[in-house]
Amino acid sequence: MAEINKVAVIGLGYIGLPTAAILAANGLTIKGVDVSQRTVDAVNAGRVPFVEPDLGAFVAGAVAQGTLSASLETPEADAYIVAVPTPFNADHSADLSYIEAAADKIAPQLKGDELVILESTSPPGATEHMANRILAARPDLSLDTLKVAHCPERVLPGRVMVELVTNDRIVGGLTPEAAEAARGLYSNFCDADILLTDAKTAEMAKLVENSYRDVNIAFANELSIISDKLGINVWELIELANRHPRVNILQPGPGVGGHCIAVDPWFIVAAAPEDAKLIKQARDSNDGKPNWVVSKVEKALEDTGSPATVAVLGLAFKANIDDMRESPAIGIASRIAEEFASARILAVEPHIEELPKALQDRVNIELTELDAALELADVVLLLVDHDQFKMVPANSLAGKRVIDTRGIWDRPGSAAGDVAAINGMPEEAVHAIVAH
């Protein structure tokens, strides 16, 4: 295969743009492609259109050096990396339309001997599907001349620029030559092991990684509901259980969000519905956790009386980012606004400047600064453990009904005890009103 100098990255989102930027920082000429004019304009101006630590410096530097630019059109290149969304349909099967659209734009640009990598998290067979679509449009090519591989991203939002370099990568080729070519491209920036396999195994590996975490989070979420019924502090329970050398229980929360863990297990369920019983039950358990959170809010509002004000802290799917994809917090906030129409909902999300579209039609919900929301709130619902929320002083919670779904105030020795002292009640009484 010819040397790779020019790379087109299709999709400049939370994975595509970091990948483009780090390749550009390592001397390759990168053309990013996106359907959003806003994203294209931001990248060409050296700006990042979302929150990801350290990415801004990479993008600004690469654009200034002339190694990174963005366009709405797919160019000719030596290699293509497809990093587009793969949401699921109503039946939880994968929606491959974004991959298909990318393939349709790539096909006319090919001359032969290019490398095409699917980086989007995909069900088994998606890489082959993409290749077949390209080859159907270009019958003059074949897998002997076109190299196609799958290399799933394995990074954590908030640490992407670090983990792109330090995490092992799995590369699965439709042919051994494609896998080798993809390993050569990723070795430009990846210092960890790059492990070669076939495409279907690489696709399944990413799904398995996220399903493993989903199952374990479901266990923690079920523990939180059981502990609440039994009057047990689940955070203390998990901390004690994890002192066993072979136990590592994850932390519960209000549900599971994000583009990976909340989505990927469904691809396994869709591929083998009769056999993926545990994986499906974990998905159902985690998708059901928001119902329990809303029931806690309902009880708090009954105790408070109406009209009441609810401060909803956090809308992102995890801490310290602005990523709202599949966030359970948004669904919870929307349901509270709908089901308790007399309540005033003050949403606090320090990483955005306007409410997400899913909440903009709710007349009783507004985006508010933290201090104002805490001052006005009768009920405080913590949904995301942003660092800013961890620094809330105990006296700001005094006298309020607190529902802590992340355990930042309700762990042993945390703010719960301080609130108890301020309110003149034993700590056990505070745990009775703070969600476990």
N, C-alpha and C positions, 0 to 999 in steps of 0.2 A: 504494500500500500504506500502511496505517496505520503510525504511528510505533511503533517497537519499544521497549517499556519493560520488559516481563517476558519472561525467557528461561528455558526449562527445559533443563538439560544432562543428557542421559541417559547415565549411566555416569560414575562419579567415580574413575576410575583415573588412570594416569600422564599422560594427556592431558586427560581430561574435567575433573578437578578444577582443574588450572592454568587451563584456559580459563574455567571458571566463576568462579574467584577473580579473574582479571584483568578480566573483564567487570564483576563486582561492584565492583571497585576503581575502575572508571570510571563508576560511578553507576547502572548498571542493576540491577534487582531480579532476582536469580538464585535459582532453585530447582533444586538438584541432586537427581538421582534415581539410586538404586543399589539393587541386589538384596541387598546386604549390610547387615544391621543394624549390624554393627561399624563399617562405613564411615560410615553415616548418623550414628551416635552420635558418632563422632570429629569429623566436620565440624561438627555442631551444637555441639560443645564447643570449636570453634576449633582443632582439631588435625588434622594431616596423618597418615594411616595408612601412609605410606611415606616413603622418603628422596628429597627433591628440594630442593636449596639454594634459599633465599629464599621458597619457597612458603608456609612456615609463617606468615610475617609477613603475607602477602596474605590467607590464610584467616582468621587470627585477627582482623585488622583489619576484614575484610568482615563476619564474623559479629558482631563487636562493634557495627558500624554498622547492622546489620539488613538489609544488602543481599544476604546469602548465607545460605541455609538448605538443609537436605537432608531427603529423605523417601524412603520406599519406593514411594510412589505418584506417578504422572505427573499433573501439574496442568494446568489451562488456562494458556496462555501466548501471547504474540505470536509467539514464535519458539522452535524446538526445535533443539538441536544433539545429534546422536546420536554418541556416542564410546564404542562398545562393542567388545569383542574381535571379530576376524575370523580365527580360527585356520583351519588347513587340515585336510581330511579325510584318510583313509588313502591316497586316490588323489591327494592334493595339490591337489584342488579346494577352493575356498573354502567354509567353513562359514558360511552366512549366517543361521543360526538366531537369533543374538543381535540382528542387525539386524531380523529379522522380528518377534521378540518386542517390541522397542522400537516398531516400527511399529504393532503391535497395541494397545499401550498409548496411543500418541499419537492414533490414529484417533478414539476416542470423545470426545476433548477438543476437537476442531476445530469451529470455527464458520464458517470461510471466511476467506481473505485472510491466513492465517498463512504463515510461512516455516519450512520444515523442511530442515535441513542435515545431510547425512551426512558426518561427519569421519573415521570409521573408514576405515583403508586397505582398499581393496576392489578386486575385479576389475572390468574394464570391464562396465558394465551393471548394477552393484549398486544405484546410485542410482535408476535407472529401475525396478528390481525393488522397491525399497522404496516408491517412489511408487505403483506398481501395486497393491501390497498394501494401502496406505492407501486408495486410491481404490476398491478392491474392497469394502472394509468400509464406505466412505462414498460410495455412488454419487451422492449429492447434490452432491458436490464434483467439481472437474476441475482440470487444470493451468492453467486460466484464473483460477481463484480460489485455488488452493493453489500456493505457490511452493516448488519443491524444487531443491536444489543440492548439489553436492559440494565440500567444501573440505578437502583432506587436510592433516593436520598435517605440519610439516617441521622439527621441533625435535629437539635432541640431549638425551637424558637427562643431567641434571646441569647443563644450561644452559637449561632450558625457559623460565623466567620472563624471561630475557634475549631468547631467540630468538623467543618469541611476538611481541615488539615489533619486533625488528630484521630478521627474515627476511621476504623476499618471500612472498606467499601466492598460490596458484592457486585460483581459484573457477570452477567449471563448473556452469552452470545447465541444467536441462532446458528452460528458456525463457530468453531474454535478460532478461526482467523478474526472474526468480529470481536470476540471476547478479548483477544490479545491487542487488537487495535484500540479498543475502549480503555483497556488498562494503560496503554501508552499515553492516551490523552489525560486521564485522571492523575497519572503520575506527575504531571506538571505541577500539581499543588498538594496532593495527598501524601503525607509522610507516613501514614499507617499502612497496614497490609491491604492489598487489593486482591481479593479472592475470586477466582474464576470458576464459573459453573455454566450450566445451560440457562437459557432465558426463562423458562417456566419455573425452574427452581429458584432463580433470583427473584422473580415476581412473588412466589409463595413465601420466600424468606421474609420479605418486608411485611407481608400480611400476618405472618406468624409472630413476628416481633411485637406488633401492635396488639394482636389478639391476646398474647400472653399478658401484656399490661392491662388490657381491658378486663380480663378474667380476674386478675388480682385486685383491680380497683373495685370491681363488683363485689368481691368478698369484703373489702373494707367498707363499702357503702352499706352492705347488708348488716355488717357488725354495728354500724352507726345507728341504724334503725332499731335493731334488737337492743342495743345498749340504752337507747333513749327510753324504750318501754320498761327496762329493768332498773332505770335510775342509775346507770353506770356512766362515768365519764369515758367516752370511747378513746380519747387521746391518751389518757393515762393507761387504759387497757392495752392499747397497741404498743405504747412505749414499754410496758412491762413484758408483754408477750415477745417483743422483739429482742429482749435480753437473752432469749434462747439462741444458741449459736447457729441453729439451722432454720430460724424463722425470720422472715423479713416482710411483714405486712405493710402494704402501702397505705397512703393516707386517704380517708374519705373526703367527699366534697358534695357539691350540689348536683352532680351529674358528670358527664364526660363530654368534652368538646374538642374542637380542632379538626384539621383536615385529615388526620391519620387515625387516631384511636377510635374516634366516634364513627368512622366510615369503613375502614379497612376490614374489620371482622365480618361485615356483611358480605364482602366479596367471597370469603371462604364459605359462609352459610349458603350463598347463592350457588356456589360451585358444587356443594355436596349437602343439600338441605336435610337429607335423612340421617346424616352422620355427624353433623356439627352441632350436636345438642347442647353441650356445655358452652360453646362459643355463642350460640344464639341466646341462651339463658342469661349470660353475662351482659349481652347487648340489651336485652329486655330489662334487666335489673338496673343497669346504669341509665337507660332512657326513662325509667320510671322514677328515678330519684327526685327529679324536679317536682313530681306530684307531692311527695312527702314534704319538701321544702315549702310549697304553697300551703299545705295543711298547717304547718307551723306558723306561717304568717296569719292564716285565718284565725288560729287560736289566740295569737298575740293581739290581733285587732279586736276580737271579742272581749278580751280582758281590758283593753285600752278604752274601748268605746269609740263612737264615731261622732263627727268626722275626725279621722286620724291622719297623720303624716308618716310615711314610710321612707326611710333613707335606704336606697339599694346601692350598696358599695361594690362596684365592679361590674363590667359588662363583657370584658374580653374572656377568652376561653382559658387563659392562664395568666400568671402574674407577670407584670412589668412589660407587657407588649400591648399592641393595639389590634391584634388579630381577633376578629369576631366570628370566624368560621365555625359553625356548628356549636356556638357557645350556649350552654344551658342557661347562663345568666340572662341572656336576651329573652328566651322563652319564658323564664320565670317572671321577669319584670313585666312582660307583655300580659301574662295571665293575671298577675296581681292587679294591673291597671284595669283589665277587663272585668274581672270577677268582683273587685271591690271598687266600684265606680265612684263611691263617695270619698275614697281615700285620695290623698295627694301623694304622688310618687316622685321622690327626688332622686334621680339617678346620678351617681358619681362615677365617672370614668376619666381619670386624669390623662389618658393617652389619646383622647379624641376631642374634636371641637364641635361636633354636632351629633345628635342622636342617630343611631343606625336606622336605616329605612324601615325596618320591621317595627320600630317604636314610634315613628314620627306621626302616625295617625292616631295615637292614643292621647286624648285631650287632657288627661289627668297625670301625665308624666312629663317631666322636664329635666334637662341636664343641668346639674348644679355643682358648685364648688363644695369640697368636703366640709369645711368649717360651717358653712351656712346650712348644709343638710343635717349635720349633727346637732346644730343648735335648734332646728325646727322639728326634728323627728321625735315621734312618740315610739316608733319601732325602728330599730336599726338591723338591717339584713345584710350580712357580709357574705358575698358570693365569690370574690376573687381576693387572693392574699397579696395584693400589690404592696410594695415596701412602704408606700405612703400610709396605708391603712394600719400597718404594724406599729406605726409611731403615734397612733391616736392616744392621747393621754386618758387615763382611767376616768378622770372626772368628767370627760366629755360623754361618757356612757352612763353616768349615774342617773338613776331614776327612769331609764328607758328600758323597753323590752328589747333584748338583744338576741338575735338569732345568728350564731356564728357557724357557718357551714365549713369553714376552713381550719378552725381550731387555733387561730392566732391569739384569741383572748381567753379561750377556755381550757388551755393546757394547764397542768399543775404548775403553780408559781407564776402564771401569766397575769394579764390584766383582770381576769375574773375575780381573783382574790382581792385585788385593789378596789374593784367596784363594790365587792361585798362589804369591805371596810367602810367605804364612803356611804353606802346605803344603810349601814348599821345592821347588817344581817349576816348570818353565817355563810361561808362560801358555798355550802351545800345548797342553800336556797337559791343562790345565783345560778348554779349549775342546772337547777330545775327550770329556769327560764331561758337558758342559753342552749341552743340546739346542739345535740351531740352528733 
